């Protein structure tokens, strides 16, 4: 048997762009096609805009112009502009940048000098130019390779930097930017940088009141009391209580949206409960104090430590190396500022205590039911096998793999059977529904424990006590594309919006898109997700291809299903728009019938009839 050779020939050195392209996940996290807010294509946009924000923070340039169209992104700031002699180096040489000067950028997120280089390496087209005092320097790249290094020229343009790029489709396959995700990103930039004006695709983004504006713009319904807005050097907090269940947090570090929280968010949760409890001098439960809280916290940290490259969770235990602990920093701030606020606002004090007592009463009423429900859920999972879990939760697998976990919620045994046989057993779990869920609109949380399906879903997700304990990063509703399937989908979304709205607000809930048709000949098979794709496939495959209409998930064989829940999975995220009110959405779709809803149904029935007529005409054409 030949021995494996290990010589100098086996040792290889990669240049900067090769390494980024070979291991993109190390630099921008997961790739994705745009269905998730943390997909790589959004990280590319963020890396470029972050550089503009650094200029604004330093007092240079108060506006940023952005366009995103047909996969092409352009970003123009009006700061100082990259020093002209370093334009090429800044976007193509690792560990080159201005953020190593701790005086200038000591509280910046991107300290590794990689951001713009990663964008360059992962773009099929990348162009940059800088303007400084009447002179302009530009350079163009293809997948990180310099293709045009223009000479410095005279210009009348204002100072600043311009970057345009197109993400490489060989890396980000079939990607598309979702406007809602980009809008949320721009709003967050403005909430954290008051006075900054961002214009994206003609829409203007501007905030005058920081985190207070964030809560006002994103709260569902009116707050129970006016938003408490507190500030100090390196920390800003805004919070109130709403009318929905759970706890809702928006947290930021040095301008970075930490969607998974971290030490600063944990410190806030602990400290806000402690300060309020001490103020009233009563031993209230922390969970009762925080029930229905809606809060935002932003801190600035020197040399922050994050738990992943995409910086979605802060791991720093101190606000600066060798300095005060994060817990003490946040607690000392709230102990002074919040306590003072409460002493000066008796009306808020009265409303807040009434809310705490109401939460305490509900918790005690539910305590006995919850205990019985937990036992019932345990037995159901053990004996009925409604949940077919993934190995990530059964073994000690890597943390990164835990972030890739998905739970498919399916209808019926045939659909759950197909998905179970086709899934990635390491990271994909399946929960099988029995019949249609209850319409939970307007019901209290008591129904979550008394209804078997809802209780088991809650137990499977592990979100009874804390949303941070969520076991799956993605919750995918996988139902048939027929009337019954759509109804089940709507009932599940009603359940999540009614009792666990944070699941949707934090971008965890998706709808699985499965093909409507399979078009094939002897040489090729094409799966089509719409009538238009079917028509294109028929033209592509030529004369008399075989066409199969998938009527339900259970009709798709496990071998075929692998294509639809693997690397090419198509997920449609469930997104709440900035203007959307959960209560108005649920009352419209799930409440008592109204003239407005009747009119909507009638109008859409006409559309369905038009589609039916079109299909009949197509069948007649085929027959003739």
VOGU-3710 file (C-alpha; in Angstrom, 3 decimals, decimal comma):
1> xxxxxxxxxx> 0,000/0,000/0,000  1,422/3,370/-0,996  2,133/5,771/1,840  0,646/9,261/1,845  3,420/11,641/0,830  3,875/14,858/2,800  6,591/17,031/1,270  7,300/20,660/0,447  5,060/20,229/-2,600  2,072/19,784/-0,269
11> xxxxxxxxxx> 2,591/23,203/1,308  0,751/26,010/-0,463  0,487/29,718/0,251  -2,685/31,506/-0,837  -2,772/35,178/-1,706  -5,384/37,384/-0,020  -8,164/37,043/-2,598  -7,720/33,270/-3,004  -8,083/32,770/0,722  -11,237/34,903/0,926
21> xxxxxxxxxx> -12,804/33,142/-2,055  -11,838/29,705/-0,756  -13,181/30,396/2,762  -15,770/33,195/2,394  -17,571/32,086/5,556  -14,577/33,169/7,641  -15,103/36,750/6,463  -18,817/37,258/5,821  -20,520/34,339/7,560  -23,002/32,260/5,605
31> xxxxxxxxxx> -23,440/32,878/1,896  -27,173/32,533/1,253  -29,189/34,019/-1,573  -30,823/36,915/0,250  -33,719/35,232/2,081  -32,094/35,890/5,501  -31,049/39,281/6,817  -27,618/37,923/7,761  -26,895/36,398/4,340  -23,531/37,310/2,850
41> xxxxxxxxxx> -24,828/39,700/0,197  -26,100/42,027/2,956  -22,802/41,749/4,810  -21,073/42,976/1,639  -23,304/46,065/1,602  -22,725/46,600/5,298  -18,936/46,387/5,030  -18,918/49,201/2,463  -21,417/51,421/4,319  -19,571/50,897/7,637
51> xxxxxxxxxx> -16,606/52,777/6,187  -18,894/55,711/5,376  -20,303/55,634/8,916  -16,779/55,844/10,347  -16,298/59,046/8,359  -19,562/60,484/9,732  -18,615/59,582/13,307  -15,351/61,457/12,818  -17,327/64,522/11,713  -16,780/64,165/7,970
61> xxxxxxxxxx> -19,747/63,910/5,608  -23,364/63,984/6,762  -24,983/62,091/3,897  -24,599/58,803/2,031  -26,140/57,998/-1,355  -26,905/54,339/-2,080  -28,502/52,529/-5,007  -29,306/48,837/-5,259  -30,633/47,767/-8,640  -30,409/44,558/-10,671
71> xxxxxxxxxx> -27,801/43,136/-8,302  -25,520/46,165/-8,541  -24,764/48,207/-5,409  -23,328/51,726/-5,392  -22,336/53,651/-2,260  -21,134/57,276/-2,233  -20,147/59,168/0,900  -18,984/62,760/1,271  -16,247/62,331/3,826  -12,548/63,005/3,406
81> xxxxxxxxxx> -12,016/60,402/0,706  -9,368/57,667/0,776  -5,850/59,155/0,426  -5,328/58,919/-3,334  -2,035/57,079/-3,156  -3,618/54,309/-1,089  -6,888/53,692/-2,983  -5,740/50,372/-4,463  -4,036/49,178/-1,265  -7,069/49,912/0,959
91> xxxxxxxxxx> -9,326/47,597/-1,054  -6,797/44,902/-1,991  -4,180/44,489/0,721  -5,095/42,702/3,941  -4,275/44,580/7,160  -4,273/47,908/5,336  -6,613/50,654/6,579  -7,112/53,629/8,838  -8,686/51,776/11,747  -5,455/50,772/13,411
101> xxxxxxxxxx> -5,098/54,294/14,832  -6,876/53,749/18,134  -7,351/57,492/18,625  -9,392/57,768/15,445  -11,303/54,511/15,463  -11,026/53,049/18,964  -14,767/52,319/19,075  -15,209/51,025/15,549  -16,515/47,540/14,745  -14,229/46,683/11,842
111> xxxxxxxxxx> -10,724/46,642/13,257  -9,310/43,807/11,164  -8,798/45,705/7,902  -10,613/43,017/5,909  -14,099/44,368/5,105  -13,657/46,148/1,766  -11,119/43,534/0,655  -13,691/40,776/1,205  -16,236/42,699/-0,862  -13,653/43,134/-3,617
121> xxxxxxxxxx> -12,611/39,471/-3,661  -16,227/38,231/-3,688  -17,445/40,549/-6,456  -17,446/39,849/-10,177  -17,120/43,615/-10,624  -15,697/46,074/-8,088  -14,881/49,722/-8,713  -13,697/52,379/-6,281  -12,764/56,000/-6,605  -11,795/58,676/-4,104
131> xxxxxxxxxx> -11,987/62,447/-4,444  -9,775/64,767/-2,425  -9,446/68,504/-3,023  -10,165/68,526/-6,752  -8,339/65,293/-7,609  -9,761/61,855/-8,307  -8,233/58,377/-8,275  -10,119/55,256/-9,435  -9,438/51,538/-9,778  -11,434/48,539/-11,023
141> xxxxxxxxxx> -11,216/44,850/-10,125  -12,683/41,524/-11,219  -12,898/38,976/-8,396  -10,148/40,850/-6,575  -7,845/41,064/-9,567  -6,840/44,613/-10,504  -7,870/45,297/-14,110  -7,703/49,089/-14,287  -5,451/51,342/-12,224  -6,273/54,815/-13,515
151> xxxxxxxxxx> -4,040/57,814/-13,114  -5,010/60,697/-10,839  -7,129/63,254/-12,677  -8,693/66,634/-12,009  -12,384/66,774/-11,003  -15,107/69,116/-9,765  -16,721/66,412/-7,620  -17,106/66,837/-3,864  -14,691/65,036/-1,570  -15,564/61,485/-0,587
161> xxxxxxxxxx> -15,429/57,863/-1,661  -17,493/55,923/-4,194  -17,740/52,128/-4,354  -19,771/49,976/-6,715  -19,870/46,198/-6,843  -21,774/43,209/-8,158  -21,623/40,116/-5,959  -20,088/37,143/-7,760  -22,830/34,745/-8,867  -20,398/31,834/-8,772
171> xxxxxxxxxx> -20,215/32,408/-4,991  -23,714/33,777/-4,254  -25,895/31,633/-6,489  -29,240/33,078/-7,596  -29,037/35,915/-5,084  -31,487/38,798/-4,807  -31,584/41,721/-2,386  -34,792/42,125/-0,383  -35,703/45,780/0,012  -37,126/45,241/3,518
181> xxxxxxxxxx> -33,773/43,983/4,832  -31,862/46,853/3,254  -34,351/49,390/4,612  -33,991/47,992/8,125  -30,200/48,217/7,821  -30,374/51,863/6,758  -32,799/52,788/9,519  -30,519/51,208/12,113  -27,591/53,247/10,812  -29,659/56,421/11,232
191> xxxxxxxxxx> -31,058/55,540/14,669  -27,481/55,108/15,898  -26,117/58,175/14,107  -28,528/61,038/14,648  -28,321/63,668/11,941  -26,969/61,278/9,307  -28,968/61,341/6,066  -29,019/58,191/3,938  -30,736/58,153/0,565  -31,298/54,703/-0,894
201> xxxxxxxxxx> -33,124/54,241/-4,187  -34,812/57,616/-3,701  -35,973/56,928/-0,128  -34,682/59,168/2,667  -33,610/57,822/6,067  -33,073/60,214/9,006  -33,489/59,993/12,783  -33,591/62,895/15,235  -34,202/61,006/18,488  -32,079/57,866/18,140
211> xxxxxxxxxx> -33,304/54,754/19,922  -36,519/56,507/20,930  -37,377/56,757/17,230  -36,463/53,087/16,777  -39,031/51,963/19,360  -41,725/54,342/18,101  -41,236/53,092/14,545  -41,142/49,389/15,421  -43,575/48,952/18,310  -46,771/47,067/17,687
221> xxxxxxxxxx> -49,506/49,334/18,964  -49,217/52,095/21,535  -46,870/51,802/24,542  -48,381/51,484/28,015  -46,446/54,591/29,055  -44,197/57,115/27,240  -40,871/55,656/26,130  -38,113/56,066/28,713  -35,042/57,389/26,886  -31,740/57,543/28,809
231> xxxxxxxxxx> -28,263/58,487/27,612  -24,720/58,870/28,818  -21,268/58,651/27,297  -20,936/55,340/25,421  -24,433/54,097/26,300  -28,008/54,823/25,171  -31,159/53,043/26,304  -34,844/53,314/25,419  -37,649/51,100/26,703  -41,316/50,817/27,548
241> xxxxxxxxxx> -43,889/48,047/27,906  -46,349/47,000/25,224  -49,339/44,712/24,981  -47,768/41,667/23,362  -46,261/38,621/25,072  -42,563/38,054/25,609  -39,595/40,417/25,628  -38,456/42,367/22,582  -34,890/43,727/22,365  -32,851/45,683/19,849
251> xxxxxxxxxx> -29,185/45,767/20,820  -26,150/47,380/19,233  -22,397/47,593/19,793  -20,364/50,325/18,087  -23,121/50,630/15,492  -23,319/46,877/14,875  -26,793/45,334/15,228  -26,215/42,381/17,548  -29,261/40,356/16,543  -28,300/37,543/18,913
261> xxxxxxxxxx> -27,708/39,874/21,845  -24,697/39,223/24,024  -23,199/40,460/27,264  -24,569/44,014/26,947  -28,141/42,801/26,378  -27,880/40,280/29,217  -26,573/43,038/31,500  -29,522/45,270/30,571  -32,102/42,538/31,198  -30,613/41,802/34,597
271> xxxxxxxxxx> -30,080/45,426/35,621  -33,432/46,872/34,529  -35,246/44,246/36,612  -33,000/44,854/39,624  -33,331/48,665/39,556  -37,129/48,529/39,188  -37,446/45,943/41,961  -35,263/48,028/44,277  -37,270/51,175/43,471  -40,558/49,584/44,513
281> xxxxxxxxxx> -38,930/47,807/47,445  -40,833/44,638/46,595  -39,513/41,227/45,666  -41,106/41,047/42,222  -39,986/38,279/39,878  -37,638/39,533/37,160  -39,769/37,768/34,517  -42,868/39,676/35,673  -41,017/42,995/35,471  -39,769/42,263/31,964
291> xxxxxxxxxx> -42,927/40,666/30,550  -43,987/42,658/27,434  -40,943/44,943/27,614  -39,756/46,535/24,369  -36,236/47,875/24,693  -33,227/49,087/22,754  -29,671/49,381/24,054  -26,579/50,688/22,281  -23,089/50,686/23,787  -19,651/51,693/22,581
301> xxxxxxxxxx> -16,833/49,355/23,488  -13,089/49,520/22,951  -11,809/46,453/21,092  -15,105/44,535/21,174  -14,997/40,741/21,093  -17,752/39,016/19,128  -18,713/35,351/19,078  -18,737/35,120/15,271  -17,190/36,843/12,255  -20,511/38,485/11,377
311> xxxxxxxxxx> -20,567/40,097/14,843  -24,170/39,257/15,777  -23,445/38,461/19,449  -21,163/40,388/21,799  -18,836/38,309/23,938  -16,888/41,115/25,663  -17,005/40,915/29,447  -15,479/44,398/29,811  -16,160/47,768/28,173  -12,439/48,036/27,469
321> xxxxxxxxxx> -9,483/45,720/28,106  -8,775/45,750/31,845  -11,663/48,157/32,498  -15,089/48,015/34,151  -17,165/44,886/33,554  -20,085/45,143/31,127  -22,480/44,146/33,911  -21,236/46,884/36,254  -21,159/49,479/33,451  -24,798/48,935/32,470
331> xxxxxxxxxx> -26,013/48,494/36,045  -24,333/51,686/37,314  -25,846/53,646/34,428  -29,402/52,364/35,049  -29,093/52,614/38,815  -28,516/56,354/38,462  -30,485/57,355/35,361  -33,505/55,048/35,622  -33,919/55,494/39,368  -33,872/59,284/38,905
341> xxxxxxxxxx> -36,421/59,037/36,090  -38,824/56,954/38,183  -38,643/59,371/41,109  -39,561/62,224/38,764  -42,399/60,453/36,898  -45,040/59,093/39,301  -47,548/58,500/36,479  -45,148/56,052/34,808  -44,441/54,416/38,179  -48,145/53,714/38,697
351> xxxxxxxxxx> -48,703/52,261/35,200  -45,542/50,144/35,387  -46,406/48,589/38,740  -49,917/47,790/37,537  -48,395/45,984/34,549  -45,996/44,020/36,770  -48,835/42,880/39,037  -50,915/41,833/36,028  -47,999/39,727/34,709  -47,543/38,204/38,158
361> xxxxxxxxxx> -51,224/37,254/38,309  -51,154/35,642/34,842  -47,995/33,701/35,672  -49,496/32,266/38,858  -52,717/31,323/37,077  -50,701/29,472/34,451  -48,246/27,742/36,801  -50,327/24,603/37,367  -51,309/24,305/33,698  -47,699/24,749/32,602
371> xxxxxxxxxx> -46,497/21,883/34,780  -49,084/19,478/33,341  -48,356/20,715/29,810  -44,615/20,088/30,197  -45,226/16,474/31,170  -47,654/16,035/28,300  -45,146/17,469/25,838  -42,412/15,195/27,167  -44,535/12,080/26,710  -45,731/13,125/23,242
381> xxxxxxxxxx> -42,205/13,694/21,984  -41,027/10,393/23,407  -43,893/8,191/22,291  -45,644/9,887/19,365  -42,449/11,044/17,675  -44,079/14,279/16,498  -40,631/15,838/16,650  -37,853/14,151/14,710  -34,926/16,068/16,077  -31,559/16,749/14,464
391> xxxxxxxxxx> -28,215/15,475/15,701  -26,980/18,932/16,658  -29,222/18,729/19,724  -28,451/15,097/20,396  -24,659/15,342/20,247  -21,953/17,835/21,142  -21,548/19,396/17,698  -19,797/22,624/16,782  -21,430/25,925/17,657  -21,439/27,042/14,017
401> xxxxxxxxxx> -23,575/24,024/13,126  -26,080/24,971/15,830  -26,593/28,281/14,043  -27,545/26,326/10,885  -30,399/24,421/12,551  -33,834/24,339/10,920  -37,202/23,037/12,067  -39,698/22,136/9,331  -43,322/22,274/10,493  -45,298/20,035/8,140
411> xxxxxxxxxx> -48,867/18,885/7,698  -49,708/15,180/7,681  -47,665/11,992/7,736  -46,865/11,803/4,007  -45,289/15,262/3,816  -43,373/14,850/7,074  -42,244/11,418/5,898  -40,808/12,799/2,644  -38,965/15,608/4,432  -37,712/13,292/7,178
421> xxxxxxxxxx> -36,192/10,888/4,652  -34,609/13,693/2,589  -33,368/16,069/5,307  -29,880/16,684/6,598  -30,131/14,739/9,858  -27,349/16,815/11,416  -29,086/20,185/11,278  -32,694/19,719/10,065  -35,552/18,619/12,322  -39,177/17,880/11,433
431> xxxxxxxxxx> -42,359/18,553/13,416  -45,511/16,871/12,125  -48,858/18,619/12,638  -52,017/16,653/13,229  -54,815/18,369/11,343  -55,389/22,117/11,305  -54,213/24,188/14,287  -56,674/26,236/16,309  -57,335/29,859/15,335  -55,641/31,493/18,333
441> xxxxxxxxxx> -56,493/35,099/17,516  -57,737/36,946/20,591  -57,070/34,028/22,941  -54,880/34,210/26,061  -51,637/32,345/26,561  -53,552/29,704/28,496  -54,447/28,134/25,141  -50,735/27,553/24,377  -50,601/25,021/27,201  -54,099/23,547/26,882
451> xxxxxxxxxx> -53,937/22,974/23,122  -51,796/19,914/22,373  -50,385/21,109/19,041  -49,427/24,557/20,342  -47,953/23,161/23,529  -45,817/20,677/21,602  -44,597/23,302/19,120  -43,609/25,577/21,996  -41,794/22,699/23,688  -40,013/21,736/20,466
461> xxxxxxxxxx> -38,811/25,314/19,990  -37,897/25,637/23,689  -39,264/29,178/23,952  -41,498/28,871/27,002  -39,295/30,967/29,297  -36,850/32,832/27,097  -36,584/33,507/23,368  -32,804/33,262/23,704  -33,258/29,526/24,365  -34,659/28,979/20,857
471> xxxxxxxxxx> -33,369/25,609/19,616  -33,625/26,277/15,869  -32,366/29,295/13,980  -34,907/28,808/11,197  -38,534/27,781/11,599  -39,861/26,760/8,194  -43,571/26,295/7,537  -43,827/23,539/4,935  -47,432/23,131/3,753  -49,084/22,261/0,458
481> xxxxxxxxxx> -49,709/25,105/-1,981  -53,469/24,491/-1,913  -56,336/26,078/0,028  -55,924/23,805/3,071  -52,155/24,307/3,088  -52,523/28,075/2,908  -55,045/27,987/5,758  -52,680/25,965/7,957  -49,892/28,392/7,119  -52,085/31,314/8,188
491> xxxxxxxxxx> -53,100/29,603/11,438  -49,463/28,931/12,343  -48,478/32,527/11,596  -51,387/33,699/13,758  -50,067/31,550/16,618  -46,555/32,990/16,314  -47,744/36,597/15,967  -50,183/36,263/18,862  -47,862/34,675/21,401  -44,271/34,762/20,088
501> xxxxxxxxxx> -44,004/37,796/17,766  -40,242/38,019/18,408  -39,762/34,870/16,321  -40,944/36,807/13,288  -39,448/40,170/14,253  -36,016/38,554/14,663  -36,274/36,881/11,264  -36,587/33,243/12,348  -39,795/32,289/10,460  -39,892/31,265/6,790
511> xxxxxxxxxx> -42,224/29,604/4,301  -40,807/26,751/2,211  -41,179/27,238/-1,522  -41,571/23,943/-3,379  -41,922/23,467/-7,143  -45,327/23,376/-8,785  -44,097/21,507/-11,861  -41,436/19,103/-13,007  -40,547/19,412/-16,692  -38,157/16,823/-18,126
521> xxxxxxxxxx> -36,920/14,949/-21,125  -34,393/12,126/-21,418  -31,442/14,486/-20,894  -32,575/17,061/-18,337  -35,038/17,746/-15,506  -36,171/21,264/-14,589  -38,190/22,080/-11,462  -40,496/25,077/-11,895  -41,866/27,255/-9,109  -44,302/29,246/-11,256
531> xxxxxxxxxx> -46,261/29,160/-14,508  -43,653/31,413/-16,083  -40,807/29,061/-15,161  -42,835/26,158/-16,597  -43,238/27,973/-19,911  -39,512/28,774/-20,048  -38,608/25,155/-19,262  -40,878/23,868/-22,045  -39,124/26,159/-24,530  -35,701/25,119/-23,213
541> xxxxxxxxxx> -36,357/21,368/-23,355  -37,966/21,416/-26,763  -40,617/19,136/-28,232  -43,099/17,279/-25,993  -41,320/17,262/-22,602  -42,961/15,340/-19,769  -44,804/17,712/-17,381  -45,775/16,697/-13,848  -47,939/18,944/-11,615  -47,085/18,498/-7,912
551> xxxxxxxxxx> -50,337/18,763/-5,962  -48,869/18,231/-2,496  -45,619/17,726/-0,623  -46,476/14,100/0,002  -46,403/13,423/-3,756  -42,750/14,433/-4,043  -40,399/11,500/-3,551  -37,656/11,754/-0,893  -34,996/11,595/-3,610  -36,472/14,637/-5,291
561> xxxxxxxxxx> -37,158/16,434/-2,019  -33,403/16,525/-1,351  -33,120/19,176/-4,071  -35,700/21,415/-2,404  -34,396/21,441/1,173  -30,670/21,240/0,435  -28,247/23,827/-0,930  -30,839/25,118/-3,410  -33,596/25,543/-0,818  -35,973/28,411/-1,556
571> xxxxxxxxxx> -37,271/30,143/1,528  -39,591/33,110/1,671  -38,973/35,047/4,913  -41,959/36,249/6,908  -41,295/39,976/7,297  -43,293/42,578/9,178  -43,072/45,949/7,488  -42,151/49,015/9,517  -45,730/50,265/9,292  -47,387/46,916/10,090
581> xxxxxxxxxx> -49,397/46,453/13,271  -49,719/42,860/14,462  -53,121/43,509/15,988  -54,503/45,106/12,806  -53,082/42,290/10,645  -54,603/39,565/12,829  -57,962/41,280/13,255  -58,211/41,756/9,477  -57,320/38,188/8,474  -58,381/36,146/11,500
591> xxxxxxxxxx> -61,022/38,212/13,295  -64,711/38,533/12,555  -65,607/38,914/8,896  -65,699/42,547/7,782  -66,826/44,302/4,587  -63,160/45,094/3,819  -62,170/41,430/4,002  -65,196/40,334/2,001  -64,236/42,817/-0,710  -60,642/41,541/-0,670
601> xxxxxxxxxx> -61,804/37,921/-1,053  -64,181/38,780/-3,896  -61,481/40,719/-5,752  -59,016/37,855/-5,418  -61,595/35,263/-6,422  -61,883/37,137/-9,709  -58,122/36,832/-10,117  -58,316/33,079/-9,477  -61,071/32,790/-12,092  -58,858/34,652/-14,584
611> xxxxxxxxxx> -56,011/32,216/-13,864  -58,385/29,269/-14,287  -59,553/30,640/-17,643  -55,939/31,136/-18,739  -55,070/27,550/-17,774  -58,075/26,215/-19,660  -57,018/28,199/-22,733  -53,493/26,758/-22,454  -54,931/23,231/-22,287  -57,036/23,944/-25,374
621> xxxx> -53,945/25,254/-27,177  -52,047/22,104/-26,257  -54,916/19,874/-27,384  -55,151/21,651/-30,730
//
